[in-house]
Amino acid sequence: MTDQPRDRHALTAVPIHPPIADRWSPRAFDPDATLTSEELIALLEAARWAATWGHRQPVRYVVGARTDETFTTIAGLLRRGNSYAHAASALILVCADQGEDDRTALYSAVDAGAAIANLSVEAVARGLIAHPMAGFDVDGARAAFELPDGVRALAVVAVGTLGDYARVAPEIAERDGRPRERLPLEEIVLNWSGFAVES
């Protein structure tokens, strides 16, 4: 496969906001593309304005733009399977301040997920791509960035511009070329009397 994956738009029962339908997690980043400061700030603002439980705002970020020391450190923490992200324009370590009780710890992770979703949709709306990853050295991140007690590193989001699939490993091109799939609504909506999907 040497061309770009096609038909990445999500198939939905009814139309949804295009940047959500067009959001996916490519692994081919353009290694020559850079993000402007405005683009990177916009992504962080979108994350900042995500829903937050009890207005606690527990999500924290470590941001590295390609060529800076922070980027190099985060890239070095990625598991081998995520090495494609070394070509991203920026790497964002997403952390959560888990607070002092179980409920805060639980919902801080929910808030982090909402922030990553907002950031990803903002990226798509700006013609960028974003790929969240869980495969990284959590303890290494804590040590490298001297994260305070109670602040847990949860994910790394690679951000950049879609690259040329002719230049990536064949297994990445094959995987990214597979049809996008999600469980049908009938399997995930557990109870709603008004729910019906026209066939």
PyMOL CGO cylinders between C-alpha atoms (Angstrom):
from pymol import cmd
from pymol.cgo import CYLINDER

trace = [
    CYLINDER, 0.00, 0.00, 0.00, 1.62, 3.25, -1.07, 0.3, 1, 1, 1, 1, 1, 1,
    CYLINDER, 1.62, 3.25, -1.07, -1.26, 5.71, -1.08, 0.3, 1, 1, 1, 1, 1, 1,
    CYLINDER, -1.26, 5.71, -1.08, -3.24, 7.29, 1.72, 0.3, 1, 1, 1, 1, 1, 1,
    CYLINDER, -3.24, 7.29, 1.72, -5.93, 5.31, 3.52, 0.3, 1, 1, 1, 1, 1, 1,
    CYLINDER, -5.93, 5.31, 3.52, -9.36, 6.07, 2.12, 0.3, 1, 1, 1, 1, 1, 1,
    CYLINDER, -9.36, 6.07, 2.12, -12.90, 6.19, 3.48, 0.3, 1, 1, 1, 1, 1, 1,
    CYLINDER, -12.90, 6.19, 3.48, -11.86, 7.27, 6.96, 0.3, 1, 1, 1, 1, 1, 1,
    CYLINDER, -11.86, 7.27, 6.96, -15.14, 9.13, 7.60, 0.3, 1, 1, 1, 1, 1, 1,
    CYLINDER, -15.14, 9.13, 7.60, -17.14, 7.32, 10.29, 0.3, 1, 1, 1, 1, 1, 1,
    CYLINDER, -17.14, 7.32, 10.29, -20.35, 5.62, 9.20, 0.3, 1, 1, 1, 1, 1, 1,
    CYLINDER, -20.35, 5.62, 9.20, -23.05, 6.85, 11.59, 0.3, 1, 1, 1, 1, 1, 1,
    CYLINDER, -23.05, 6.85, 11.59, -26.80, 6.27, 11.95, 0.3, 1, 1, 1, 1, 1, 1,
    CYLINDER, -26.80, 6.27, 11.95, -27.37, 10.02, 11.56, 0.3, 1, 1, 1, 1, 1, 1,
    CYLINDER, -27.37, 10.02, 11.56, -24.91, 12.79, 10.57, 0.3, 1, 1, 1, 1, 1, 1,
    CYLINDER, -24.91, 12.79, 10.57, -22.60, 14.05, 13.31, 0.3, 1, 1, 1, 1, 1, 1,
    CYLINDER, -22.60, 14.05, 13.31, -20.17, 16.97, 13.54, 0.3, 1, 1, 1, 1, 1, 1,
    CYLINDER, -20.17, 16.97, 13.54, -17.62, 16.43, 10.72, 0.3, 1, 1, 1, 1, 1, 1,
    CYLINDER, -17.62, 16.43, 10.72, -14.46, 16.77, 12.84, 0.3, 1, 1, 1, 1, 1, 1,
    CYLINDER, -14.46, 16.77, 12.84, -15.77, 14.00, 15.10, 0.3, 1, 1, 1, 1, 1, 1,
    CYLINDER, -15.77, 14.00, 15.10, -16.71, 11.76, 12.18, 0.3, 1, 1, 1, 1, 1, 1,
    CYLINDER, -16.71, 11.76, 12.18, -13.33, 12.41, 10.57, 0.3, 1, 1, 1, 1, 1, 1,
    CYLINDER, -13.33, 12.41, 10.57, -11.28, 11.79, 13.72, 0.3, 1, 1, 1, 1, 1, 1,
    CYLINDER, -11.28, 11.79, 13.72, -9.13, 8.68, 13.65, 0.3, 1, 1, 1, 1, 1, 1,
    CYLINDER, -9.13, 8.68, 13.65, -5.67, 7.77, 14.91, 0.3, 1, 1, 1, 1, 1, 1,
    CYLINDER, -5.67, 7.77, 14.91, -3.19, 7.66, 12.02, 0.3, 1, 1, 1, 1, 1, 1,
    CYLINDER, -3.19, 7.66, 12.02, 0.34, 6.39, 12.56, 0.3, 1, 1, 1, 1, 1, 1,
    CYLINDER, 0.34, 6.39, 12.56, 1.96, 8.13, 9.58, 0.3, 1, 1, 1, 1, 1, 1,
    CYLINDER, 1.96, 8.13, 9.58, 3.27, 11.54, 10.60, 0.3, 1, 1, 1, 1, 1, 1,
    CYLINDER, 3.27, 11.54, 10.60, 5.02, 13.95, 8.27, 0.3, 1, 1, 1, 1, 1, 1,
    CYLINDER, 5.02, 13.95, 8.27, 8.51, 14.20, 9.81, 0.3, 1, 1, 1, 1, 1, 1,
    CYLINDER, 8.51, 14.20, 9.81, 9.11, 17.57, 8.15, 0.3, 1, 1, 1, 1, 1, 1,
    CYLINDER, 9.11, 17.57, 8.15, 5.92, 19.29, 9.33, 0.3, 1, 1, 1, 1, 1, 1,
    CYLINDER, 5.92, 19.29, 9.33, 5.89, 21.60, 12.32, 0.3, 1, 1, 1, 1, 1, 1,
    CYLINDER, 5.89, 21.60, 12.32, 3.14, 23.11, 14.44, 0.3, 1, 1, 1, 1, 1, 1,
    CYLINDER, 3.14, 23.11, 14.44, 2.84, 26.83, 14.97, 0.3, 1, 1, 1, 1, 1, 1,
    CYLINDER, 2.84, 26.83, 14.97, 2.62, 28.12, 18.52, 0.3, 1, 1, 1, 1, 1, 1,
    CYLINDER, 2.62, 28.12, 18.52, -0.97, 29.17, 17.80, 0.3, 1, 1, 1, 1, 1, 1,
    CYLINDER, -0.97, 29.17, 17.80, -1.91, 25.63, 16.70, 0.3, 1, 1, 1, 1, 1, 1,
    CYLINDER, -1.91, 25.63, 16.70, -0.34, 24.05, 19.76, 0.3, 1, 1, 1, 1, 1, 1,
    CYLINDER, -0.34, 24.05, 19.76, -1.97, 26.57, 22.09, 0.3, 1, 1, 1, 1, 1, 1,
    CYLINDER, -1.97, 26.57, 22.09, -5.34, 25.97, 20.41, 0.3, 1, 1, 1, 1, 1, 1,
    CYLINDER, -5.34, 25.97, 20.41, -5.07, 22.24, 21.07, 0.3, 1, 1, 1, 1, 1, 1,
    CYLINDER, -5.07, 22.24, 21.07, -4.26, 22.88, 24.73, 0.3, 1, 1, 1, 1, 1, 1,
    CYLINDER, -4.26, 22.88, 24.73, -7.11, 25.39, 25.02, 0.3, 1, 1, 1, 1, 1, 1,
    CYLINDER, -7.11, 25.39, 25.02, -9.53, 22.82, 23.59, 0.3, 1, 1, 1, 1, 1, 1,
    CYLINDER, -9.53, 22.82, 23.59, -8.28, 20.34, 26.19, 0.3, 1, 1, 1, 1, 1, 1,
    CYLINDER, -8.28, 20.34, 26.19, -8.53, 22.94, 28.96, 0.3, 1, 1, 1, 1, 1, 1,
    CYLINDER, -8.53, 22.94, 28.96, -12.18, 23.60, 28.18, 0.3, 1, 1, 1, 1, 1, 1,
    CYLINDER, -12.18, 23.60, 28.18, -13.25, 19.95, 28.32, 0.3, 1, 1, 1, 1, 1, 1,
    CYLINDER, -13.25, 19.95, 28.32, -15.90, 18.96, 30.84, 0.3, 1, 1, 1, 1, 1, 1,
    CYLINDER, -15.90, 18.96, 30.84, -14.52, 18.49, 34.35, 0.3, 1, 1, 1, 1, 1, 1,
    CYLINDER, -14.52, 18.49, 34.35, -16.05, 16.77, 37.37, 0.3, 1, 1, 1, 1, 1, 1,
    CYLINDER, -16.05, 16.77, 37.37, -16.88, 19.19, 40.19, 0.3, 1, 1, 1, 1, 1, 1,
    CYLINDER, -16.88, 19.19, 40.19, -14.93, 21.91, 38.39, 0.3, 1, 1, 1, 1, 1, 1,
    CYLINDER, -14.93, 21.91, 38.39, -11.76, 20.32, 39.78, 0.3, 1, 1, 1, 1, 1, 1,
    CYLINDER, -11.76, 20.32, 39.78, -9.72, 20.62, 36.58, 0.3, 1, 1, 1, 1, 1, 1,
    CYLINDER, -9.72, 20.62, 36.58, -7.19, 17.89, 37.49, 0.3, 1, 1, 1, 1, 1, 1,
    CYLINDER, -7.19, 17.89, 37.49, -5.59, 17.41, 34.07, 0.3, 1, 1, 1, 1, 1, 1,
    CYLINDER, -5.59, 17.41, 34.07, -1.97, 18.48, 33.60, 0.3, 1, 1, 1, 1, 1, 1,
    CYLINDER, -1.97, 18.48, 33.60, 0.23, 18.49, 30.49, 0.3, 1, 1, 1, 1, 1, 1,
    CYLINDER, 0.23, 18.49, 30.49, 3.90, 18.19, 29.61, 0.3, 1, 1, 1, 1, 1, 1,
    CYLINDER, 3.90, 18.19, 29.61, 4.38, 19.53, 26.08, 0.3, 1, 1, 1, 1, 1, 1,
    CYLINDER, 4.38, 19.53, 26.08, 7.25, 18.84, 23.74, 0.3, 1, 1, 1, 1, 1, 1,
    CYLINDER, 7.25, 18.84, 23.74, 7.62, 20.26, 20.23, 0.3, 1, 1, 1, 1, 1, 1,
    CYLINDER, 7.62, 20.26, 20.23, 9.91, 18.38, 17.86, 0.3, 1, 1, 1, 1, 1, 1,
    CYLINDER, 9.91, 18.38, 17.86, 13.60, 19.20, 18.30, 0.3, 1, 1, 1, 1, 1, 1,
    CYLINDER, 13.60, 19.20, 18.30, 13.21, 20.42, 21.89, 0.3, 1, 1, 1, 1, 1, 1,
    CYLINDER, 13.21, 20.42, 21.89, 14.49, 18.48, 24.89, 0.3, 1, 1, 1, 1, 1, 1,
    CYLINDER, 14.49, 18.48, 24.89, 11.02, 17.71, 26.26, 0.3, 1, 1, 1, 1, 1, 1,
    CYLINDER, 11.02, 17.71, 26.26, 9.97, 16.09, 22.96, 0.3, 1, 1, 1, 1, 1, 1,
    CYLINDER, 9.97, 16.09, 22.96, 13.13, 13.99, 22.95, 0.3, 1, 1, 1, 1, 1, 1,
    CYLINDER, 13.13, 13.99, 22.95, 12.50, 12.86, 26.52, 0.3, 1, 1, 1, 1, 1, 1,
    CYLINDER, 12.50, 12.86, 26.52, 8.86, 11.90, 25.88, 0.3, 1, 1, 1, 1, 1, 1,
    CYLINDER, 8.86, 11.90, 25.88, 9.82, 10.12, 22.65, 0.3, 1, 1, 1, 1, 1, 1,
    CYLINDER, 9.82, 10.12, 22.65, 12.39, 8.13, 24.58, 0.3, 1, 1, 1, 1, 1, 1,
    CYLINDER, 12.39, 8.13, 24.58, 9.67, 6.95, 26.98, 0.3, 1, 1, 1, 1, 1, 1,
    CYLINDER, 9.67, 6.95, 26.98, 7.49, 5.46, 24.22, 0.3, 1, 1, 1, 1, 1, 1,
    CYLINDER, 7.49, 5.46, 24.22, 7.26, 1.70, 23.87, 0.3, 1, 1, 1, 1, 1, 1,
    CYLINDER, 7.26, 1.70, 23.87, 8.77, 0.22, 20.73, 0.3, 1, 1, 1, 1, 1, 1,
    CYLINDER, 8.77, 0.22, 20.73, 5.37, -0.25, 19.10, 0.3, 1, 1, 1, 1, 1, 1,
    CYLINDER, 5.37, -0.25, 19.10, 4.77, 3.49, 19.25, 0.3, 1, 1, 1, 1, 1, 1,
    CYLINDER, 4.77, 3.49, 19.25, 8.08, 4.52, 17.67, 0.3, 1, 1, 1, 1, 1, 1,
    CYLINDER, 8.08, 4.52, 17.67, 6.18, 5.90, 14.65, 0.3, 1, 1, 1, 1, 1, 1,
    CYLINDER, 6.18, 5.90, 14.65, 5.32, 8.87, 16.90, 0.3, 1, 1, 1, 1, 1, 1,
    CYLINDER, 5.32, 8.87, 16.90, 8.94, 10.06, 16.79, 0.3, 1, 1, 1, 1, 1, 1,
    CYLINDER, 8.94, 10.06, 16.79, 7.95, 11.72, 13.49, 0.3, 1, 1, 1, 1, 1, 1,
    CYLINDER, 7.95, 11.72, 13.49, 5.13, 13.72, 15.10, 0.3, 1, 1, 1, 1, 1, 1,
    CYLINDER, 5.13, 13.72, 15.10, 5.36, 17.50, 15.35, 0.3, 1, 1, 1, 1, 1, 1,
    CYLINDER, 5.36, 17.50, 15.35, 4.56, 17.49, 19.07, 0.3, 1, 1, 1, 1, 1, 1,
    CYLINDER, 4.56, 17.49, 19.07, 4.19, 15.00, 21.90, 0.3, 1, 1, 1, 1, 1, 1,
    CYLINDER, 4.19, 15.00, 21.90, 1.90, 15.83, 24.81, 0.3, 1, 1, 1, 1, 1, 1,
    CYLINDER, 1.90, 15.83, 24.81, 2.11, 13.87, 28.04, 0.3, 1, 1, 1, 1, 1, 1,
    CYLINDER, 2.11, 13.87, 28.04, -1.35, 13.92, 29.64, 0.3, 1, 1, 1, 1, 1, 1,
    CYLINDER, -1.35, 13.92, 29.64, -1.41, 13.57, 33.42, 0.3, 1, 1, 1, 1, 1, 1,
    CYLINDER, -1.41, 13.57, 33.42, -4.08, 13.66, 36.11, 0.3, 1, 1, 1, 1, 1, 1,
    CYLINDER, -4.08, 13.66, 36.11, -3.87, 15.00, 39.64, 0.3, 1, 1, 1, 1, 1, 1,
    CYLINDER, -3.87, 15.00, 39.64, -5.62, 12.16, 41.46, 0.3, 1, 1, 1, 1, 1, 1,
    CYLINDER, -5.62, 12.16, 41.46, -6.32, 14.19, 44.60, 0.3, 1, 1, 1, 1, 1, 1,
    CYLINDER, -6.32, 14.19, 44.60, -6.78, 12.73, 48.04, 0.3, 1, 1, 1, 1, 1, 1,
    CYLINDER, -6.78, 12.73, 48.04, -9.77, 10.38, 47.67, 0.3, 1, 1, 1, 1, 1, 1,
    CYLINDER, -9.77, 10.38, 47.67, -10.97, 7.54, 45.45, 0.3, 1, 1, 1, 1, 1, 1,
    CYLINDER, -10.97, 7.54, 45.45, -13.70, 9.52, 43.72, 0.3, 1, 1, 1, 1, 1, 1,
    CYLINDER, -13.70, 9.52, 43.72, -11.31, 12.27, 42.69, 0.3, 1, 1, 1, 1, 1, 1,
    CYLINDER, -11.31, 12.27, 42.69, -8.83, 9.69, 41.44, 0.3, 1, 1, 1, 1, 1, 1,
    CYLINDER, -8.83, 9.69, 41.44, -11.54, 7.99, 39.37, 0.3, 1, 1, 1, 1, 1, 1,
    CYLINDER, -11.54, 7.99, 39.37, -12.96, 11.14, 37.84, 0.3, 1, 1, 1, 1, 1, 1,
    CYLINDER, -12.96, 11.14, 37.84, -9.56, 12.68, 37.18, 0.3, 1, 1, 1, 1, 1, 1,
    CYLINDER, -9.56, 12.68, 37.18, -9.06, 9.90, 34.62, 0.3, 1, 1, 1, 1, 1, 1,
    CYLINDER, -9.06, 9.90, 34.62, -12.50, 10.64, 33.14, 0.3, 1, 1, 1, 1, 1, 1,
    CYLINDER, -12.50, 10.64, 33.14, -11.51, 14.30, 32.84, 0.3, 1, 1, 1, 1, 1, 1,
    CYLINDER, -11.51, 14.30, 32.84, -8.26, 13.34, 31.14, 0.3, 1, 1, 1, 1, 1, 1,
    CYLINDER, -8.26, 13.34, 31.14, -10.19, 11.28, 28.58, 0.3, 1, 1, 1, 1, 1, 1,
    CYLINDER, -10.19, 11.28, 28.58, -12.50, 14.22, 27.89, 0.3, 1, 1, 1, 1, 1, 1,
    CYLINDER, -12.50, 14.22, 27.89, -9.50, 16.52, 27.47, 0.3, 1, 1, 1, 1, 1, 1,
    CYLINDER, -9.50, 16.52, 27.47, -7.83, 14.13, 25.01, 0.3, 1, 1, 1, 1, 1, 1,
    CYLINDER, -7.83, 14.13, 25.01, -11.09, 13.91, 23.04, 0.3, 1, 1, 1, 1, 1, 1,
    CYLINDER, -11.09, 13.91, 23.04, -11.41, 17.70, 22.85, 0.3, 1, 1, 1, 1, 1, 1,
    CYLINDER, -11.41, 17.70, 22.85, -7.77, 18.06, 21.82, 0.3, 1, 1, 1, 1, 1, 1,
    CYLINDER, -7.77, 18.06, 21.82, -8.17, 15.39, 19.12, 0.3, 1, 1, 1, 1, 1, 1,
    CYLINDER, -8.17, 15.39, 19.12, -11.29, 16.96, 17.61, 0.3, 1, 1, 1, 1, 1, 1,
    CYLINDER, -11.29, 16.96, 17.61, -9.65, 20.39, 17.60, 0.3, 1, 1, 1, 1, 1, 1,
    CYLINDER, -9.65, 20.39, 17.60, -6.68, 18.87, 15.78, 0.3, 1, 1, 1, 1, 1, 1,
    CYLINDER, -6.68, 18.87, 15.78, -8.94, 17.42, 13.08, 0.3, 1, 1, 1, 1, 1, 1,
    CYLINDER, -8.94, 17.42, 13.08, -10.78, 20.73, 12.72, 0.3, 1, 1, 1, 1, 1, 1,
    CYLINDER, -10.78, 20.73, 12.72, -7.40, 22.34, 11.99, 0.3, 1, 1, 1, 1, 1, 1,
    CYLINDER, -7.40, 22.34, 11.99, -6.35, 19.79, 9.40, 0.3, 1, 1, 1, 1, 1, 1,
    CYLINDER, -6.35, 19.79, 9.40, -4.00, 18.04, 11.84, 0.3, 1, 1, 1, 1, 1, 1,
    CYLINDER, -4.00, 18.04, 11.84, -3.89, 14.49, 13.18, 0.3, 1, 1, 1, 1, 1, 1,
    CYLINDER, -3.89, 14.49, 13.18, -3.64, 13.22, 16.74, 0.3, 1, 1, 1, 1, 1, 1,
    CYLINDER, -3.64, 13.22, 16.74, -2.89, 9.76, 18.08, 0.3, 1, 1, 1, 1, 1, 1,
    CYLINDER, -2.89, 9.76, 18.08, -3.31, 9.02, 21.81, 0.3, 1, 1, 1, 1, 1, 1,
    CYLINDER, -3.31, 9.02, 21.81, -1.08, 6.27, 23.20, 0.3, 1, 1, 1, 1, 1, 1,
    CYLINDER, -1.08, 6.27, 23.20, -0.93, 4.32, 26.45, 0.3, 1, 1, 1, 1, 1, 1,
    CYLINDER, -0.93, 4.32, 26.45, 2.32, 2.51, 25.60, 0.3, 1, 1, 1, 1, 1, 1,
    CYLINDER, 2.32, 2.51, 25.60, 5.01, 4.44, 27.44, 0.3, 1, 1, 1, 1, 1, 1,
    CYLINDER, 5.01, 4.44, 27.44, 7.14, 4.22, 30.57, 0.3, 1, 1, 1, 1, 1, 1,
    CYLINDER, 7.14, 4.22, 30.57, 4.92, 5.71, 33.28, 0.3, 1, 1, 1, 1, 1, 1,
    CYLINDER, 4.92, 5.71, 33.28, 7.54, 5.51, 36.02, 0.3, 1, 1, 1, 1, 1, 1,
    CYLINDER, 7.54, 5.51, 36.02, 10.13, 6.96, 33.67, 0.3, 1, 1, 1, 1, 1, 1,
    CYLINDER, 10.13, 6.96, 33.67, 7.83, 9.90, 32.94, 0.3, 1, 1, 1, 1, 1, 1,
    CYLINDER, 7.83, 9.90, 32.94, 7.34, 10.55, 36.63, 0.3, 1, 1, 1, 1, 1, 1,
    CYLINDER, 7.34, 10.55, 36.63, 11.09, 10.62, 37.20, 0.3, 1, 1, 1, 1, 1, 1,
    CYLINDER, 11.09, 10.62, 37.20, 12.00, 12.55, 34.04, 0.3, 1, 1, 1, 1, 1, 1,
    CYLINDER, 12.00, 12.55, 34.04, 9.53, 15.37, 34.67, 0.3, 1, 1, 1, 1, 1, 1,
    CYLINDER, 9.53, 15.37, 34.67, 9.57, 15.24, 38.49, 0.3, 1, 1, 1, 1, 1, 1,
    CYLINDER, 9.57, 15.24, 38.49, 5.79, 14.88, 38.61, 0.3, 1, 1, 1, 1, 1, 1,
    CYLINDER, 5.79, 14.88, 38.61, 4.37, 15.80, 42.02, 0.3, 1, 1, 1, 1, 1, 1,
    CYLINDER, 4.37, 15.80, 42.02, 2.97, 13.13, 44.31, 0.3, 1, 1, 1, 1, 1, 1,
    CYLINDER, 2.97, 13.13, 44.31, -0.55, 12.21, 43.23, 0.3, 1, 1, 1, 1, 1, 1,
    CYLINDER, -0.55, 12.21, 43.23, -0.05, 13.32, 39.62, 0.3, 1, 1, 1, 1, 1, 1,
    CYLINDER, -0.05, 13.32, 39.62, -0.21, 10.27, 37.37, 0.3, 1, 1, 1, 1, 1, 1,
    CYLINDER, -0.21, 10.27, 37.37, 0.94, 10.13, 33.76, 0.3, 1, 1, 1, 1, 1, 1,
    CYLINDER, 0.94, 10.13, 33.76, -1.91, 8.53, 31.77, 0.3, 1, 1, 1, 1, 1, 1,
    CYLINDER, -1.91, 8.53, 31.77, -1.25, 8.93, 28.05, 0.3, 1, 1, 1, 1, 1, 1,
    CYLINDER, -1.25, 8.93, 28.05, 0.89, 10.52, 25.38, 0.3, 1, 1, 1, 1, 1, 1,
    CYLINDER, 0.89, 10.52, 25.38, -0.79, 12.25, 22.44, 0.3, 1, 1, 1, 1, 1, 1,
    CYLINDER, -0.79, 12.25, 22.44, 1.22, 12.58, 19.25, 0.3, 1, 1, 1, 1, 1, 1,
    CYLINDER, 1.22, 12.58, 19.25, 0.13, 15.53, 17.10, 0.3, 1, 1, 1, 1, 1, 1,
    CYLINDER, 0.13, 15.53, 17.10, 1.16, 16.57, 13.62, 0.3, 1, 1, 1, 1, 1, 1,
    CYLINDER, 1.16, 16.57, 13.62, 0.36, 16.38, 9.94, 0.3, 1, 1, 1, 1, 1, 1,
    CYLINDER, 0.36, 16.38, 9.94, -0.57, 13.26, 8.02, 0.3, 1, 1, 1, 1, 1, 1,
    CYLINDER, -0.57, 13.26, 8.02, 2.47, 11.80, 6.32, 0.3, 1, 1, 1, 1, 1, 1,
    CYLINDER, 2.47, 11.80, 6.32, 3.09, 9.72, 3.22, 0.3, 1, 1, 1, 1, 1, 1,
    CYLINDER, 3.09, 9.72, 3.22, 2.13, 6.09, 3.67, 0.3, 1, 1, 1, 1, 1, 1,
    CYLINDER, 2.13, 6.09, 3.67, 4.69, 5.13, 1.05, 0.3, 1, 1, 1, 1, 1, 1,
    CYLINDER, 4.69, 5.13, 1.05, 7.34, 6.06, 3.64, 0.3, 1, 1, 1, 1, 1, 1,
    CYLINDER, 7.34, 6.06, 3.64, 6.05, 4.06, 6.62, 0.3, 1, 1, 1, 1, 1, 1,
    CYLINDER, 6.05, 4.06, 6.62, 6.56, 0.43, 7.56, 0.3, 1, 1, 1, 1, 1, 1,
    CYLINDER, 6.56, 0.43, 7.56, 4.26, -1.93, 5.62, 0.3, 1, 1, 1, 1, 1, 1,
    CYLINDER, 4.26, -1.93, 5.62, 2.59, -3.17, 8.80, 0.3, 1, 1, 1, 1, 1, 1,
    CYLINDER, 2.59, -3.17, 8.80, 1.63, 0.39, 9.74, 0.3, 1, 1, 1, 1, 1, 1,
    CYLINDER, 1.63, 0.39, 9.74, 0.24, 1.08, 6.28, 0.3, 1, 1, 1, 1, 1, 1,
    CYLINDER, 0.24, 1.08, 6.28, -1.72, -2.17, 6.36, 0.3, 1, 1, 1, 1, 1, 1,
    CYLINDER, -1.72, -2.17, 6.36, -3.13, -1.51, 9.82, 0.3, 1, 1, 1, 1, 1, 1,
    CYLINDER, -3.13, -1.51, 9.82, -4.12, 2.07, 9.07, 0.3, 1, 1, 1, 1, 1, 1,
    CYLINDER, -4.12, 2.07, 9.07, -5.74, 0.97, 5.81, 0.3, 1, 1, 1, 1, 1, 1,
    CYLINDER, -5.74, 0.97, 5.81, -8.19, -1.37, 7.52, 0.3, 1, 1, 1, 1, 1, 1,
    CYLINDER, -8.19, -1.37, 7.52, -11.85, -0.28, 7.58, 0.3, 1, 1, 1, 1, 1, 1,
    CYLINDER, -11.85, -0.28, 7.58, -12.84, 1.79, 10.58, 0.3, 1, 1, 1, 1, 1, 1,
    CYLINDER, -12.84, 1.79, 10.58, -15.18, -0.11, 12.86, 0.3, 1, 1, 1, 1, 1, 1,
    CYLINDER, -15.18, -0.11, 12.86, -17.14, 0.42, 16.04, 0.3, 1, 1, 1, 1, 1, 1,
    CYLINDER, -17.14, 0.42, 16.04, -19.73, -1.71, 17.78, 0.3, 1, 1, 1, 1, 1, 1,
    CYLINDER, -19.73, -1.71, 17.78, -23.22, -0.87, 16.51, 0.3, 1, 1, 1, 1, 1, 1,
    CYLINDER, -23.22, -0.87, 16.51, -25.44, 1.30, 18.67, 0.3, 1, 1, 1, 1, 1, 1,
    CYLINDER, -25.44, 1.30, 18.67, -27.73, -1.67, 19.27, 0.3, 1, 1, 1, 1, 1, 1,
    CYLINDER, -27.73, -1.67, 19.27, -24.91, -3.30, 21.26, 0.3, 1, 1, 1, 1, 1, 1,
    CYLINDER, -24.91, -3.30, 21.26, -23.84, -0.32, 23.33, 0.3, 1, 1, 1, 1, 1, 1,
    CYLINDER, -23.84, -0.32, 23.33, -27.12, 1.48, 24.11, 0.3, 1, 1, 1, 1, 1, 1,
    CYLINDER, -27.12, 1.48, 24.11, -28.29, -0.61, 27.04, 0.3, 1, 1, 1, 1, 1, 1,
    CYLINDER, -28.29, -0.61, 27.04, -31.69, 0.92, 27.61, 0.3, 1, 1, 1, 1, 1, 1,
    CYLINDER, -31.69, 0.92, 27.61, -33.53, 3.67, 25.74, 0.3, 1, 1, 1, 1, 1, 1,
    CYLINDER, -33.53, 3.67, 25.74, -37.15, 3.14, 24.76, 0.3, 1, 1, 1, 1, 1, 1,
    CYLINDER, -37.15, 3.14, 24.76, -36.97, 5.87, 22.10, 0.3, 1, 1, 1, 1, 1, 1,
    CYLINDER, -36.97, 5.87, 22.10, -33.95, 4.40, 20.34, 0.3, 1, 1, 1, 1, 1, 1,
    CYLINDER, -33.95, 4.40, 20.34, -34.44, 3.01, 16.84, 0.3, 1, 1, 1, 1, 1, 1,
    CYLINDER, -34.44, 3.01, 16.84, -32.09, 2.93, 13.90, 0.3, 1, 1, 1, 1, 1, 1,
    CYLINDER, -32.09, 2.93, 13.90, -33.65, 2.96, 10.47, 0.3, 1, 1, 1, 1, 1, 1,
    CYLINDER, -33.65, 2.96, 10.47, -32.29, 0.22, 8.25, 0.3, 1, 1, 1, 1, 1, 1,
]
cmd.load_cgo(trace, "trace")
